[in-house]
């Protein structure tokens, strides 16, 4: 009986020893033999689908663009934290996400346009080198179509139906290094950096072509526009004033993307005669190469609600500007918005 008990105890101890030994050995086996393979497989499985799914588009993309590259961009934006509908349409929400993302990147130009710099920053975000928080740069657009919910984007539509918020002041307002028919330093000399750079290039090209362009009026604050409109109403009555002057918030000049240009031949005034000067003709032909459009073209008053203004240049970026000017469109028509 005792002997049997001893042998059972011995058997149990042996079993216990084996279990302990096996437990010790098992992780060792994993580490030495199977570990490298499974680790490698794990890595491959983790990364390959991501690279296949997400390709950062190579081309510049902006509002109204459509297709597979826009779809990839939307998928990438969702990966870094947004919740966009992946439909391949560069719509207001996609523009908002790009703008909001850009506003969270230090020193980045805010345009709502997907470009090289945005691509690079998105790549870093994907690699977790930087984190972003959706809507912490710019609030998500609401459904109120009468106010411009994203005034930072280059293709923002500002007109009598879409007003800029009263408190909107563009970031990066600078004075472009171009000729003005007056001296000093006043707010209306300013434009947003991106538009100012483009204006400088355009003036340089104009100089090379032998024309004599002058910049007359750029950025205008909400309050300044308020005063101007009130003065025009007092002089001409509200109905007439509304055909050539904008109510506060409804002026593109508040966007910082606009510059009125003129020439010595017409005494530096802003009149339709500018269109007949060498400078006016040159601008009509070449402004798009620098990202500008004639915002209020001839014969489009029904759409723009403004008479022809050959002097009023609006920066929209080169891609959009070329299409708009070549096809003779208004910004409203280009964006499919009325
Ligand atoms: Zn103007």
Boltz pocket constraint, residues with backbone or C-beta under 6 A from the ligand:
constraints:
  - pocket:
      binder: B
      contacts: [[A, 217], [A, 253], [A, 258], [A, 259], [A, 260], [A, 311], [A, 312], [A, 313]]
      max_distance: 6.0
